[in-house]
Amino acid sequence: MHSHLEKTEYEPFKRLLLEISYDGSEYSGWQVQPHCETVQLVLQQLLRRLYGGKSINVLGSSRTDAGVHAVGFAACYLCPERPDIPTPKLMTALNSMLPSAIRIRNIEEVPLSFHARYDAIGKAYTYVLNFGKESPFTSKYTWHIRTKTDITAMRQAAEMLVGTHDYSSFVVERHKYDNAIRTIQSIDFIFTGSMLCISFKGNGFLYKMIRCIVGALESVGRGYITVEQFKTIFEAKDRTQAPETAPAHGLFLVKVFYDQSEMDSFELKTIPFCMNISEKPSRIKT
């Protein structure tokens, strides 16, 4: 009957879409993998308990690497008819049982045919650089930059990346993709005190793409390469010519978009780890 849906050991009754926040420093990324603690694994184990031992497969909107954080990661799963847990109760139960590094921000019902990954039209990521003093708290969620940095040059380099381009120079494991052509809608530089948030909106990002870009922008800012050299590296479509990748712990997946107007109007208003976790996000439209 539901041949187009992922296989389940029960008849699918409805599909729920979760918006999830997590501290990536405690996990080996989102996706289940052997001998590792991942966010997907923790969530699936808990859902199995809540649904009476039924195996629940949670589909993520993307993967996140070990150490990368999320404010608004999106994932969905097919629910069995029994037990039918009301959404508010499910959210309360999950948040009371999940480890403190993972929280469910929102849950809503979506069509059975909905897919968290394939129906996504874009994502917003933010990378946080700290130009001030390091503290035990900022060191976990920001990349601490100790030297004088030319932000104007970084902006000039970043402007070249906006639009539809081949980002091969900023992708790890390029051979795994048919092409590296993607569209970056915007790259914004937002200062909050000594913190600089470089905020990206785009239709999709390749493996470690943002971290590769930020690593190159940081090299421009510190004067290791010029804006002209950055342009040459970008146009070379060759990862080996680009500077090192930025560390994972400064990167946040902020939002997954399923509605174009929501994506167009979205703006980062504060540092990702200061975003109000209890604030109800704007409704995801399908």
ZIQUI-V794672 format. One record per residue. N is the residue number from 0. RES is the residue in three letters. SS is DSSP state (A for helix, B for strand, O for the rest). PHI is phi in degrees with one decimal (* if undefined). NEAR is the number of other ideal C-beta (glycine too) atoms within 10 Angstrom. Layout:
n=N res=RES ss=SS phi=PHI near=NEAR
n=N res=RES ss=SS phi=PHI near=NEAR
//
This chain:
n=0 res=MET ss=O phi=* near=6
n=1 res=HIS ss=O phi=-111.4 near=12
n=2 res=SER ss=O phi=-63.4 near=5
n=3 res=HIS ss=O phi=-81.5 near=8
n=4 res=LEU ss=O phi=-89.5 near=13
n=5 res=GLU ss=O phi=-63.5 near=12
n=6 res=LYS ss=O phi=-74.0 near=9
n=7 res=THR ss=O phi=-133.5 near=17
n=8 res=GLU ss=O phi=-87.0 near=10
n=9 res=TYR ss=O phi=-141.6 near=14
n=10 res=GLU ss=O phi=-73.8 near=10
n=11 res=PRO ss=O phi=-61.8 near=17
n=12 res=PHE ss=O phi=-102.2 near=13
n=13 res=LYS ss=B phi=-159.6 near=14
n=14 res=ARG ss=B phi=-119.8 near=21
n=15 res=LEU ss=B phi=-114.8 near=20
n=16 res=LEU ss=B phi=-108.8 near=23
n=17 res=LEU ss=B phi=-107.6 near=22
n=18 res=GLU ss=B phi=-109.5 near=22
n=19 res=ILE ss=B phi=-122.9 near=26
n=20 res=SER ss=B phi=-109.8 near=21
n=21 res=TYR ss=B phi=-153.5 near=24
n=22 res=ASP ss=O phi=-89.5 near=19
n=23 res=GLY ss=A phi=-70.4 near=24
n=24 res=SER ss=A phi=-66.7 near=14
n=25 res=GLU ss=A phi=-96.4 near=16
n=26 res=TYR ss=O phi=-135.1 near=23
n=27 res=SER ss=O phi=-89.6 near=17
n=28 res=GLY ss=O phi=90.0 near=20
n=29 res=TRP ss=O phi=-78.9 near=27
n=30 res=GLN ss=O phi=-77.0 near=15
n=31 res=VAL ss=O phi=-55.9 near=17
n=32 res=GLN ss=O phi=-150.2 near=14
n=33 res=PRO ss=O phi=-60.1 near=4
n=34 res=HIS ss=O phi=60.6 near=5
n=35 res=CYS ss=O phi=-133.6 near=12
n=36 res=GLU ss=O phi=-89.1 near=12
n=37 res=THR ss=O phi=-125.2 near=18
n=38 res=VAL ss=A phi=-64.3 near=28
n=39 res=GLN ss=A phi=-59.3 near=21
n=40 res=LEU ss=A phi=-61.5 near=17
n=41 res=VAL ss=A phi=-59.2 near=19
n=42 res=LEU ss=A phi=-66.4 near=24
n=43 res=GLN ss=A phi=-64.9 near=17
n=44 res=GLN ss=A phi=-63.5 near=10
n=45 res=LEU ss=A phi=-70.0 near=17
n=46 res=LEU ss=A phi=-62.8 near=22
n=47 res=ARG ss=A phi=-60.0 near=13
n=48 res=ARG ss=A phi=-64.9 near=12
n=49 res=LEU ss=A phi=-68.7 near=16
n=50 res=TYR ss=O phi=-103.3 near=18
n=51 res=GLY ss=O phi=64.3 near=9
n=52 res=GLY ss=O phi=89.1 near=8
n=53 res=LYS ss=O phi=-73.2 near=16
n=54 res=SER ss=O phi=-78.6 near=11
n=55 res=ILE ss=O phi=-106.5 near=20
n=56 res=ASN ss=O phi=-102.1 near=15
n=57 res=VAL ss=O phi=-96.6 near=20
n=58 res=LEU ss=B phi=-91.4 near=18
n=59 res=GLY ss=B phi=-87.0 near=23
n=60 res=SER ss=O phi=-72.9 near=26
n=61 res=SER ss=O phi=-171.4 near=18
n=62 res=ARG ss=O phi=-102.1 near=14
n=63 res=THR ss=O phi=-123.4 near=24
n=64 res=ASP ss=O phi=-73.5 near=16
n=65 res=ALA ss=O phi=-55.0 near=16
n=66 res=GLY ss=O phi=92.3 near=19
n=67 res=VAL ss=O phi=-84.0 near=26
n=68 res=HIS ss=B phi=-99.9 near=27
n=69 res=ALA ss=B phi=-142.0 near=28
n=70 res=VAL ss=B phi=-98.5 near=24
n=71 res=GLY ss=B phi=-134.6 near=22
n=72 res=PHE ss=B phi=-67.3 near=29
n=73 res=ALA ss=B phi=-113.3 near=26
n=74 res=ALA ss=B phi=-152.9 near=23
n=75 res=CYS ss=B phi=-137.7 near=24
n=76 res=TYR ss=B phi=-153.5 near=21
n=77 res=LEU ss=B phi=-89.3 near=21
n=78 res=CYS ss=B phi=-96.7 near=23
n=79 res=PRO ss=O phi=-76.0 near=17
n=80 res=GLU ss=O phi=-69.1 near=10
n=81 res=ARG ss=O phi=-129.3 near=11
n=82 res=PRO ss=O phi=-76.6 near=11
n=83 res=ASP ss=O phi=-92.0 near=10
n=84 res=ILE ss=O phi=-90.1 near=18
n=85 res=PRO ss=O phi=-57.8 near=8
n=86 res=THR ss=A phi=-53.4 near=12
n=87 res=PRO ss=A phi=-60.1 near=9
n=88 res=LYS ss=A phi=-67.4 near=10
n=89 res=LEU ss=A phi=-62.8 near=20
n=90 res=MET ss=A phi=-63.4 near=18
n=91 res=THR ss=A phi=-62.9 near=13
n=92 res=ALA ss=A phi=-63.2 near=16
n=93 res=LEU ss=A phi=-61.8 near=20
n=94 res=ASN ss=A phi=-69.8 near=14
n=95 res=SER ss=A phi=-82.8 near=7
n=96 res=MET ss=A phi=-104.1 near=11
n=97 res=LEU ss=O phi=-69.0 near=17
n=98 res=PRO ss=O phi=-62.8 near=14
n=99 res=SER ss=O phi=-62.7 near=8
n=100 res=ALA ss=O phi=-79.7 near=15
n=101 res=ILE ss=B phi=-129.5 near=20
n=102 res=ARG ss=B phi=-139.4 near=18
n=103 res=ILE ss=B phi=-88.2 near=20
n=104 res=ARG ss=B phi=-93.8 near=22
n=105 res=ASN ss=B phi=-161.7 near=19
n=106 res=ILE ss=B phi=-136.4 near=17
n=107 res=GLU ss=B phi=-149.1 near=14
n=108 res=GLU ss=B phi=-80.5 near=14
n=109 res=VAL ss=B phi=-130.1 near=18
n=110 res=PRO ss=O phi=-58.9 near=11
n=111 res=LEU ss=O phi=-56.2 near=14
n=112 res=SER ss=O phi=-79.2 near=11
n=113 res=PHE ss=O phi=-63.8 near=17
n=114 res=HIS ss=O phi=-132.7 near=16
n=115 res=ALA ss=O phi=-58.8 near=22
n=116 res=ARG ss=O phi=-88.4 near=15
n=117 res=TYR ss=O phi=-75.0 near=8
n=118 res=ASP ss=O phi=-89.9 near=18
n=119 res=ALA ss=O phi=-70.6 near=17
n=120 res=ILE ss=O phi=-101.1 near=13
n=121 res=GLY ss=B phi=-180.0 near=22
n=122 res=LYS ss=B phi=-143.1 near=23
n=123 res=ALA ss=B phi=-117.6 near=24
n=124 res=TYR ss=B phi=-120.3 near=24
n=125 res=THR ss=B phi=-134.6 near=25
n=126 res=TYR ss=B phi=-111.3 near=25
n=127 res=VAL ss=B phi=-109.3 near=24
n=128 res=LEU ss=B phi=-106.5 near=24
n=129 res=ASN ss=B phi=-113.3 near=21
n=130 res=PHE ss=O phi=-98.6 near=18
n=131 res=GLY ss=O phi=-98.8 near=12
n=132 res=LYS ss=O phi=-73.0 near=8
n=133 res=GLU ss=O phi=-87.6 near=11
n=134 res=SER ss=O phi=-131.3 near=11
n=135 res=PRO ss=O phi=-59.4 near=6
n=136 res=PHE ss=O phi=-92.5 near=9
n=137 res=THR ss=A phi=-69.8 near=19
n=138 res=SER ss=A phi=-65.0 near=12
n=139 res=LYS ss=A phi=-82.8 near=14
n=140 res=TYR ss=O phi=-126.8 near=21
n=141 res=THR ss=O phi=-140.2 near=26
n=142 res=TRP ss=B phi=-94.9 near=21
n=143 res=HIS ss=B phi=-81.3 near=16
n=144 res=ILE ss=O phi=-104.7 near=17
n=145 res=ARG ss=O phi=-96.9 near=9
n=146 res=THR ss=O phi=-111.5 near=10
n=147 res=LYS ss=O phi=-60.2 near=9
n=148 res=THR ss=O phi=-132.1 near=18
n=149 res=ASP ss=O phi=-93.0 near=13
n=150 res=ILE ss=A phi=-67.3 near=15
n=151 res=THR ss=A phi=-59.4 near=12
n=152 res=ALA ss=A phi=-64.5 near=18
n=153 res=MET ss=A phi=-61.9 near=25
n=154 res=ARG ss=A phi=-62.0 near=17
n=155 res=GLN ss=A phi=-60.6 near=17
n=156 res=ALA ss=A phi=-66.7 near=25
n=157 res=ALA ss=A phi=-62.6 near=23
n=158 res=GLU ss=A phi=-58.7 near=11
n=159 res=MET ss=O phi=-64.2 near=14
n=160 res=LEU ss=O phi=-85.7 near=19
n=161 res=VAL ss=O phi=-73.1 near=15
n=162 res=GLY ss=B phi=117.7 near=10
n=163 res=THR ss=B phi=-100.8 near=12
n=164 res=HIS ss=B phi=-145.1 near=18
n=165 res=ASP ss=B phi=-92.8 near=14
n=166 res=TYR ss=O phi=-101.2 near=24
n=167 res=SER ss=A phi=-54.4 near=18
n=168 res=SER ss=A phi=-69.5 near=24
n=169 res=PHE ss=A phi=-122.8 near=29
n=170 res=VAL ss=O phi=-132.4 near=23
n=171 res=VAL ss=O phi=-90.3 near=14
n=172 res=GLU ss=O phi=58.1 near=10
n=173 res=ARG ss=A phi=-56.5 near=17
n=174 res=HIS ss=A phi=-62.6 near=5
n=175 res=LYS ss=A phi=-81.7 near=9
n=176 res=TYR ss=O phi=-115.0 near=14
n=177 res=ASP ss=O phi=-63.2 near=5
n=178 res=ASN ss=O phi=-151.2 near=10
n=179 res=ALA ss=O phi=-113.7 near=18
n=180 res=ILE ss=B phi=-86.7 near=13
n=181 res=ARG ss=B phi=-141.2 near=20
n=182 res=THR ss=B phi=-118.6 near=13
n=183 res=ILE ss=B phi=-99.1 near=22
n=184 res=GLN ss=B phi=-75.1 near=16
n=185 res=SER ss=B phi=-159.8 near=15
n=186 res=ILE ss=B phi=-131.2 near=21
n=187 res=ASP ss=B phi=-112.9 near=15
n=188 res=PHE ss=B phi=-106.9 near=15
n=189 res=ILE ss=B phi=-123.8 near=16
n=190 res=PHE ss=B phi=-94.7 near=11
n=191 res=THR ss=B phi=-131.2 near=13
n=192 res=GLY ss=O phi=62.5 near=9
n=193 res=SER ss=O phi=-88.6 near=14
n=194 res=MET ss=B phi=-94.9 near=19
n=195 res=LEU ss=B phi=-112.5 near=22
n=196 res=CYS ss=B phi=-99.1 near=22
n=197 res=ILE ss=B phi=-97.2 near=25
n=198 res=SER ss=B phi=-108.1 near=20
n=199 res=PHE ss=B phi=-111.2 near=25
n=200 res=LYS ss=B phi=-122.6 near=24
n=201 res=GLY ss=B phi=-162.4 near=22
n=202 res=ASN ss=O phi=-80.8 near=15
n=203 res=GLY ss=O phi=173.5 near=15
n=204 res=PHE ss=O phi=-128.9 near=21
n=205 res=LEU ss=O phi=-83.7 near=20
n=206 res=TYR ss=O phi=-57.6 near=15
n=207 res=LYS ss=O phi=59.5 near=20
n=208 res=MET ss=A phi=-60.6 near=22
n=209 res=ILE ss=A phi=-66.4 near=26
n=210 res=ARG ss=A phi=-64.8 near=25
n=211 res=CYS ss=A phi=-65.6 near=22
n=212 res=ILE ss=A phi=-63.2 near=27
n=213 res=VAL ss=A phi=-63.7 near=26
n=214 res=GLY ss=A phi=-59.5 near=19
n=215 res=ALA ss=A phi=-72.2 near=28
n=216 res=LEU ss=A phi=-63.4 near=28
n=217 res=GLU ss=A phi=-63.9 near=21
n=218 res=SER ss=A phi=-64.7 near=21
n=219 res=VAL ss=A phi=-65.8 near=26
n=220 res=GLY ss=A phi=-60.2 near=23
n=221 res=ARG ss=O phi=-89.1 near=17
n=222 res=GLY ss=O phi=82.9 near=12
n=223 res=TYR ss=O phi=-71.3 near=12
n=224 res=ILE ss=O phi=-133.5 near=20
n=225 res=THR ss=O phi=-86.3 near=14
n=226 res=VAL ss=A phi=-60.5 near=17
n=227 res=GLU ss=A phi=-64.6 near=11
n=228 res=GLN ss=A phi=-67.3 near=16
n=229 res=PHE ss=A phi=-59.6 near=24
n=230 res=LYS ss=A phi=-60.6 near=14
n=231 res=THR ss=A phi=-62.7 near=12
n=232 res=ILE ss=A phi=-63.0 near=22
n=233 res=PHE ss=A phi=-59.2 near=22
n=234 res=GLU ss=A phi=-74.0 near=13
n=235 res=ALA ss=A phi=-70.3 near=13
n=236 res=LYS ss=O phi=55.3 near=16
n=237 res=ASP ss=O phi=-140.4 near=12
n=238 res=ARG ss=A phi=-59.1 near=19
n=239 res=THR ss=A phi=-65.9 near=7
n=240 res=GLN ss=A phi=-87.0 near=14
n=241 res=ALA ss=O phi=-88.5 near=21
n=242 res=PRO ss=O phi=-65.1 near=20
n=243 res=GLU ss=O phi=-67.3 near=11
n=244 res=THR ss=O phi=-74.6 near=18
n=245 res=ALA ss=O phi=-67.7 near=23
n=246 res=PRO ss=O phi=-64.3 near=16
n=247 res=ALA ss=A phi=-67.4 near=18
n=248 res=HIS ss=A phi=-71.0 near=19
n=249 res=GLY ss=A phi=-92.1 near=27
n=250 res=LEU ss=B phi=-101.4 near=28
n=251 res=PHE ss=B phi=-128.4 near=29
n=252 res=LEU ss=B phi=-82.1 near=27
n=253 res=VAL ss=B phi=-90.1 near=22
n=254 res=LYS ss=B phi=-159.2 near=26
n=255 res=VAL ss=B phi=-110.9 near=25
n=256 res=PHE ss=B phi=-108.0 near=22
n=257 res=TYR ss=O phi=-121.0 near=19
n=258 res=ASP ss=O phi=-138.8 near=15
n=259 res=GLN ss=A phi=-65.0 near=11
n=260 res=SER ss=A phi=-65.7 near=9
n=261 res=GLU ss=A phi=-65.9 near=17
n=262 res=MET ss=A phi=-66.0 near=21
n=263 res=ASP ss=A phi=-62.5 near=12
n=264 res=SER ss=A phi=-89.3 near=9
n=265 res=PHE ss=O phi=-67.3 near=18
n=266 res=GLU ss=O phi=-136.6 near=10
n=267 res=LEU ss=O phi=-74.8 near=22
n=268 res=LYS ss=O phi=-107.5 near=10
n=269 res=THR ss=O phi=-155.8 near=12
n=270 res=ILE ss=O phi=-60.4 near=20
n=271 res=PRO ss=A phi=-52.4 near=26
n=272 res=PHE ss=A phi=-77.6 near=19
n=273 res=CYS ss=A phi=-105.0 near=12
n=274 res=MET ss=O phi=-65.6 near=19
n=275 res=ASN ss=O phi=-69.5 near=10
n=276 res=ILE ss=O phi=-70.7 near=12
n=277 res=SER ss=O phi=-88.8 near=6
n=278 res=GLU ss=O phi=-67.0 near=8
n=279 res=LYS ss=O phi=-71.8 near=9
n=280 res=PRO ss=O phi=-70.6 near=14
n=281 res=SER ss=O phi=-61.5 near=11
n=282 res=ARG ss=O phi=-62.2 near=10
n=283 res=ILE ss=O phi=-82.6 near=20
n=284 res=LYS ss=O phi=-98.3 near=11
n=285 res=THR ss=O phi=-130.8 near=14
//
